Amino acid sequence: MGAAVLGPLYARAAGESTLRDELTQAGPATGLEFQDIPYGFELASPVSHFARAESMTLAPGAVRGYPTRIGSIYVETSAHAAAGHSVRVGMVWRAGACAHLIIVSGHCPGGAGQVLVSQRTVNGYYGWRLGGRVSFAAGVTARIVGTYVPRDPQEVFWFGHNYFRASIAVDGPDTVDAVFVDQAESGALPAGAQAKLLWDYPLDPAAIRLDDVPGLRRDVAGLRQYNSEARSCTTSCPGEPVNVLMSTDLGKVLDAAAHQRDLVDRGTLLVTVQLALLAWLVLFEVVSDAVESRGSEIALAKLRGLRPWRTAWFAVGEPLVLLVVAAPIGLGLGWLAARLFSSAVLAPHTPVVLTWPAAAALAGGFAGGVLALIAACYRTLTRSVLAQWRRTTRSPRASRVGLVIDVAVSAAAVAGLVVLLTGSAHRTAVAALLVPGLLVMAVALLGTRLLPLLARTLLRPTRASGRIGLFLAARQVARRPAGLRLAAMLAVAVGLASFGVNGEAVAAGNRDARAQAELGAQRVVAVQFERGVDPVAAIARADPDGRWAMAAATWLPDGGESVVGTVLAVDASRMARLGYPASGGPSSQRIADMIGASTVAPLITTATMMRVVISASGMRGVPPFVQFVLRSPADPFLTVAAGTLRPGTHTYTAKLDCAGGCTLLGLAWNRPNSFGAMTGTLTVQSVGWYQHARWVPVNASLTQPGAWRAGPEFSDSTDTLRATPHGLRDDYQSSSGYGGISYAFAPQPLPVVATSAGVTSGALTPDPPEMVDGFSTVATFTVRQWARVLPVVLDSGLIANLPFVRAVLPGFDAEANWMIWLGPHAPPDAIARLRAAGLTLQHENTTQSRIIQLGRQAPALSLFLLLACAIIGSVVAVGGTAIAITASARRRSHETAALRVVGVPRGALYGGAMIEQVMLLGAAVILGLPAGALAARLALPVIPQFADTTPIVLHYQLPTVPLITFAAAFVVLVVLTGLIAAAAVLHAAVPTRLREAEE
């Protein structure tokens, strides 16, 4: 009965857990957003309008699960400091915002005329500083009273609003992080200020239970209808003072949760049915042997004229009372098991409650127990008195009928197995959980039928031999086929447990593989990019040996019509050590080899000056300027003039501002004005920089073919390069615009590894394919290897070398989403080291946390239940076997006592009993283990591993270590059971048994 109750209790708890996980992982999608956009975005009085509009929104707590209302006023504007460039910025008042920000310096605004700004805005080049004043185009001027960094931009409090997305613009002002003001500042806005009024209601997942879902759907649907676009006033009716719209994606999230619950319910039902059936068989066998052991007493009751119904009550009364007592005990044990399972695999604090399905299951389990009692007692009650007192009862007819029944049941099981494995994948996916039960049942029933035949082969070799124990054991197994029921039952239990062990191990491996593919590394820490801080250089300072940290970034191209997926840029020099591959894709080492090849090393410096020696001849027209083209963390377009090119050999020197590190990209021959032709020949002989108070020659590979390439060319310009023993020769020509040479550290086109779904193909795709950043810079690429799936981008995207991408796409740094991959060798203070290197770190994700999330999806919970119940069932089956053997020991005690009287040694009798039990129980192990493994091999590819789909390749190879460990533990349990059973038989076989009156 505990087995019957466990299923509904666990299913309910698992449904609660999956619901909470879906709601939590969805984040702001489950919240309610009320938005009021005034007519023409203009507010005559922002504060009073906000109050009027707020009165028409939902009161906090009016709908279950939404106890909090977060109001905000957002003004999109431009701003500038006294000595700085104008920027685009959002001016935000958001209730309680400061509690979700890290205040770096100063304090939060306490009234009008005060503003809190981002630390990276202050660190930028806009002239903003703590205590300074900033003028906003919205009509206010405020003093900077504090700086902040966001604690976690992905926090539910921010509701997905893009407050912290700074970017650099080519034409027009840059965009900086939002500034936060006091609500009183909104009152200082002039009439006609453009603003958006928002009220966000984040959902509290812990407040929502399964019973609350129907009411929550109704409430939200009613709110959506009341605040629908059809009822709201738009620009066509400017007389309406308030125009509130509501939006939410809660319905989609609840649908996903309902899908998971459906999977849990079906999987749990199938697992519970198999466990309950096994428990029913155990009960049947135990009661059968218990009643059989009292057969002589029942026969005596019949001889003394006891009425049939009283005889029946005499036989079933004791087991029935025990069954009644077992009902509440089973309910308690089922609840305790569900509670233990909940704490082990479900979401924290998941409740385990008694529901009507659990009560119905308890009643059904009790009814099944009563039927088992009746079926177990029927044969003993209907047997004649003489047959009851006979020491051996063997009915060839009954044996043949039993064989026919076993064959019929096995055939039905095999037929059901074939239907499950060959049916529609959608229809039979969860039903494939029945495969292990069907297969092991067929193997157990047919396999144990062969055991007496095998035992008979030992009859002749043991006749007239000294192996008395084997002699007795072989004859007992051969002539007492009733014991085969125990072996079949135990084989089913072992087979289910074997399947459970294999299934859970395979599922755990696939969860590990998916988590590793989705994250890319053991730990992934998001980084807030900041101009002036080079993430790659900062990581190199924190981890100079490249053992535990690596920079990576994801990016969506601004154009190019070639890439439709995500670009993942990784540091190829560290990828093989720290990155995880995606199952079904190339290895990390292979990816690094494909994307990281370069003929020359990058030229990175912190020098204060740089010089180049150039020999020029044949100059005609306007002499060009010599410029160093560099990229720094603060400026992706850093060009430094070194003087006008002159005929002859000269040294051209420029001062640098490269304290944060600069990368040399090339040299440019820029024109002083836009008119006139420029032609000539020059040879770059050497490059050097001034560092540590001395000039240091730079190995710029000037004599190496392919180390430099022409361009980029602007307008009508050409450069023809040739590496010579004296340096790099360039025949330049320009009628308009200008040209130059580029250091070919980053090959063009860029080598990438891509998936077919991440890159376009066809007549409209550029050749070679290209990607474009926000500055309209074009980078071509070539696919060195196609892959089915890749880390992070999965089946839609490509992977490129991070240093290469940064070298050719100046807008990449500010546009990308930066992260740090941490490997298993990261020190305990890794985060502190990275922060000390100047990085602003945000939220962290780990593969372990993702594995836990995947382990709480419906398919994983069903497999876990199958594993736990199968192991429990196997232990119960062993225990039931021991009880049944002990109960039958009284009946066998007479023949064993007779053998003792005729002089058979006690050790031989004990050995015979032990060998007999090991033959029966060992046969169950030998049959059950491979049957369970075969079931796992057949069913696991059909059983869903996840509630959603994943493009990674799932593996179903059966592990050896878990199976061997389980087999060894179970063999020990079987041997102990055999020892106990043999001792029970021998203990009851005392010679005085032969003098009992019933003999």
Secondary structure, 3 states (H helix, E strand, C coil): CHHHHHHHHHHHHHHHHHHHHHHHHHHHHHCEEEEECCHHHEECCHHHHHHHHHCCCCCCCCCCCCCCCEEEEEEEEEEEECCCCCEEEEEEEECCHHHHEEEEEECCCCCCCEEEEEHHHHHCCCCCCCCCEEEECCCCEEEEEEEEEECCCCCHHHCCCCCCCCECCCCCCEECCCEEECHHHHHCCCCCEECEEEEEECCCHHHCCHHHHHHHHHHHHHHHHHCCCCCCCCCCCCCCCCCEEEECCHHHHHHHHHHHHHHHHHHHHHHHHHHHHHHHHHHHHHHHHHHHHCHHHHHHHHHCCCCHHHHHHHHHHHHHHHHHHHHHHHHHHHHHHHHHHHHHHCCCCCCCCCCHHHHHHHHHHHHHHHHHHHHHHHHHHHCCHHHHHCCCCCCHHHHHHHHHHHHHHHHHHHHHHHHHHHCCHHHHCHHHHHHHHHHHHHHHHHHHHCHHHHHHCCHHHHCCCCCHHHHHHHHHHHHCHHHHHHHHHHHHHHHHHHHHHHHHHHHHHHHHHHHHHHHCCCEEEEEECCCCCCHHHHHHHHCCCCCCEEEEEEECCCECCCECCEEEEECHHHHHHHCCCCCCCCCHHHHHHHHCCCCCCCCEECCCEEEEEEEEEEEEECCCEEEEEEECCCCCCEEEEEEECCCEEEEEEEECCCCCCEEEEEEEEECCCCCCCEEEEEEEEEEEEEECCEEEEECCCCCCCCCEEECCCECCEEEEEEEECCEEEEEEEECCCEEEEEECCCCCCEEEEEEHHHECCCCCCCCCCEEECCCCCEEEEEEEEEECCECCCECCEEEEEHHHHHHHCCCHHHHCEEEEEECCCCCCCHHHHHHHCCCEEEEEEEHHHHHHHHHCCHHHHHHHHHHHHHHHHHHHHHHHHHHHHHHHHHHHHHHHHHHHHCCCCHHHHHHHHHHHHHHHHHHHHHHHHHHHHHHHHHHCCCCCCCCCCCCCCCCCCCCCHHHHHHHHHHHHHHHHHHHHHHHHHHHHCCHHHHHCCCC
